[in-house]
């Protein structure tokens, strides 16, 4: 990375990574529709909502409906919140409609769906599997990666079938579920078996007021001291880490208490997006992920409270189960671990955990909810450090989408310390971004050899000219 770090004044690791394919949708403004009924005469009509408004309304209606609430999702096409109700009191349903939601009667209650998930946990905790509730189908969707074959597949299939076709469905995905830790953009650590490299998620303020950041838990478990350059002196130390189990998050404190830690995401080419608040994910909403291996990509939230069974990286016969994750169809690859998942309006949603597939073939990617990580660590979202943010203006979401001919510039760390984002600038260099020729070989290699033939080799990974992620020797793999 090539941060311009000013000791005892400004530190900084840019939040996220370099802009790449998938940026076009990010800079298209969403309809600025009112969340209120302008006429005041059709209170029962569904409201037109932005994603943030839909998330807030869903939380309110979950309390209102109580046990009748069976999940919700955001219809991005109509910009409406759809709420599932089972055996609901008619008066309560009327109130939900008056609040502005589309109310849909379904067969499976939240309690029944959670019971099905517990059955899967008890009988089918198999490496390479995952499950989450899909409110659109009102079922538990079980996913198996390419490693689930033979007797393992038979066991999983029979367990799903025992739940009934109206309760659960089973699907296959290419690739294998793994944590995306072996290439990345922002932070580095040296361990006995080689280098560990992950991405920073969001800068925060720790409970004691010191500047810190959130990243993936499996990164914090793998290494304690982190640098903003490969082989450089540590600038931050892991304070808390959770992986596996109930989450995949780490709180890492900057060693210099005067470090300025701006609450922003670098989206490339001199633009940053101010992170204003933490948000719960809502199924159906569009989200954006930053990571240096593949840059900026967008997609939709497809499931909540997902359980993922990763093959253990320390025990060949073990499984690392993580609960409570967000499931999406946003692509990711090795090196994106810990990176930021956020909304167009500046809401911090998640930290990249792992998944299957890549940014050529697609696949599922899972994220640690930011709200849960903040609650568990006691940290607060926002600028850390004695002097506050010190950051420039936020990128204008109405600016032009990615320009394929534009130069990404040096995006290693973004050099965004105190910089001013240019609203007219393009999102990033799309030439060669995420090209599999530089990223696919060796992805997930846990040998710890540090071979440059692996993921994020600098001849390819982000910008084929080497400009987008000018990191000497940054394709090293994690071994743990």
RACORMO-V168534 format. One record per helix or strand of 2 or more residues. SS is the DSSP state (hx for helix, st for strand). FROM is the first residue (numbers start at 1). LEN is the number of residues. Records with the same first field share a line. If there is no record, write none. Layout:
# RACORMO-V168534
SS: FROM-LEN, FROM-LEN
This chain:
# RACORMO-V168534
hx: 24-4, 51-18, 90-9, 110-14, 150-14, 217-6, 370-8, 436-3
st: 69-7, 80-6, 102-4, 129-6, 139-6, 168-5, 178-2, 187-5, 194-5, 202-4, 211-5, 225-3, 236-7, 249-6, 264-5, 271-4, 277-2, 286-4, 297-15, 319-10, 340-3, 347-9, 365-5, 380-2
